[in-house]
Amino acid sequence: MKEQIAETYFVESAEQAMTLLHPLRAEMLSRLTEPASATELARGLNETPQRINYHLKTLEKVGLARRVGTRQVRNLVEVLYQAIARTFVLSESLGLAPEMMQRLKDQSALSHLVAASERIKRDALLLLERSEQQEEVPSATLHTKVHLPDHDARQAFVEEYVSLVKQLAEKYQASGADSEPYSVVLAVYPEPRKGADQS
């Protein structure tokens, strides 16, 4: 049922690139490194199975996810899907103009930012419920500003940050099943201009 998937897939068609711009589809792919059904994904994403099933078929149609089997659940047969890779990268071979390529990358990053912020908000509300029941919920936030003058500086900053976080995660990664997993999210974006037209 479970199939081997690639570590990285280079998106080489415009159709696949546009499909990935949808934040929910990107989030679904990140969860489909293991086989899952529409019902499982819907439960984890707080969405309806019908909506998730629609997006699963879209991902399957463009070749970013595939059916890997079925599973009997009570009187129903659930179809299991799996992503074709763990990470997806927009390929330069898309043949798009550099301006359009950058725009696609920027839109994709912004879409992921929206999805990440929505997930953090949803998780925080669930944790607040646990806290109200007198359960200890350790958490931490970090907010800082950094001035990055150009594309090269931004790229270098992100690459070094990811490398350092990876080292830190590996250092403190617990191997036992008893340990509680913690979510770590990095978001880098230009600060919205104050007083900008919001219409």
N, C-alpha and C positions, 0 to 999 in steps of 0.2 A: 504493500500500500504506500509506504513512505518511499520516495524516490530521491536520488542524489540530485542536488541542485547546484548551480554554479555560484561561486562567491560573488562575481560581478558580471553584469550583462550590459553591454554597450547598446543603447537604444539608437538604432540606425534608420528608423522610419518616422516620418512626421506624424503618422497616425498614432504610433505608440507614444511619441513624445507628448502629443496633445492629451492622450488618455491619462498619462501620468500627472498632468497638471491638476487634476481633480484631487483635492486633499484627502477625501475619504478613500479613494482608490489607492493612493499612496500609502495610507495608513493600513488598509487591508493587506496590501502586499507585504508590509513589514511584519504582519502577524501570520502570514502564510508561509513562513519558512518551515512550518510543520503543517501536515494536512489538517484541514478544518472544513466544517460545513457552514452553510449560510447561517444556520441557527446559532452555531457557536460564535461566529464572528458578530452576529447581530447582538448577542448577549454581551459580549465584551466591549462593543462599541456603542451600546445603548441605542441601537437602530432597529428598524423593523426587518424581519427576515426577507420580506418582499423587496425592500430597497437594496439590501445587501446582495440578494440573488441577481438583481438587475445589473449591478456593477460587476459581480463575478462573471457574468456572461459577457460583459463588455471586455473585461481583462482577458478572458479566454479567447474571444474573437480576434483580438490583436496580438495574441501569442505571448502575453506577459504572465499568464497563469494557465494551469491545465488541470483536468480531472485526473485524479489518481486512484479512484476507487469509490466504493459505496459502503454504507454501514446501516445495519438494521437497528432502528430505535423505536421500540414498541411496535406499532403497526405501520410505521413509516420507514422508507428507505431514503437515507440522506446521501447526497452526492458530496464527496470530499474533493477539495481543490488544494493546490499547492503552487506557490510562486515558482518561476523558472530560475530565480536567482535571489541571493540575499540582499544585494544592492544593485541599483540601476543608475547608470551614468549616461548622460546625453553625449552621443558620439559626434565628433567634428565631421564625420562622413555623412551627416544628414544632408549636406549640400545646401544648407541655408546660408543666407548672407550673415556676416558676423554680427550685425546689429540685431537681426531676428534671433540668432542663436543666443546672444546674451539676454535678449528679452525673455526667451523661453526659460533660460536658467533662472533669471530673476523672478519670473512669475511662479516657477516651480518652488523656489525657496520661500516666497511669500505665502504660497498655498500651504506649504508645510508648517510655516510659522503660525498660520491661523489654526491648522489642525492641532498643533502642539499646544497652543494656548487653550483651545477648547478642551483638550484632554486633561491639562493641568487643572482647569476650573472644575471639571467633572470629578476628578480624583480628589481634589481638595474638599468638595462638598461631601463626598463619601467619608473622608477622614474626619471631617468635622462631626459627623454623626457618631463615629467611634469615640471621638473626644468627649462628646456630650454624655456618653455612657461611662465616663470616668476612666476610659482606657487611655494609657499613655501613648501618644503618637509623636515620636521624635521627627523633626523636620528642620530644614534650614533653607535659607534663600540667600543669594548673592546678587547684588545689583551694582554695577560699576559702569563707568564711561571710559572709552578709549578713542583717541583721535587717530583715524586711519586715513591718510591723505589720498591714496590712490588704490587702483585695483591690485597691484602687486603687493602693497602693504597689507591689504585686507586678506588676500590669499595666503600670505606668509603667516599672518596672525592666526587664521583659522587652522592651518596645517599644524602649527606648533602647539596650539591649544589642544587640538585633538590628540596629538602625540603625548602631551603631558597628562591629559585626563586618562588616556589608555594606560599609561604607566602606573598612574595612581590607582586605577580600578584593578589592575592586575596585582598590585601590591597588597590591597586589602580584600581581594575577592575571597570569600569564604567558600569552602568546598562542601560543607555539610548540608543536608537537606533541611535541617532545622533552622538555618539562617533565613531571615526575612529579606527579600529583594527590595532594593531601593531604586527609584527612578532618578536618573540624572539627565537634565536637558540643558543644552546650550543654544542660545538664540543670539545671533548677531544681526543687527539691522540699523539703518540710519534713524536717528531720533526724529519723530514727526515735527515739522515746523510749527511753532506756536503761532496762533492767529491765522493759520492757512485756511483757505476757503474750503469749507466742509460740505458745500452744496453739491 
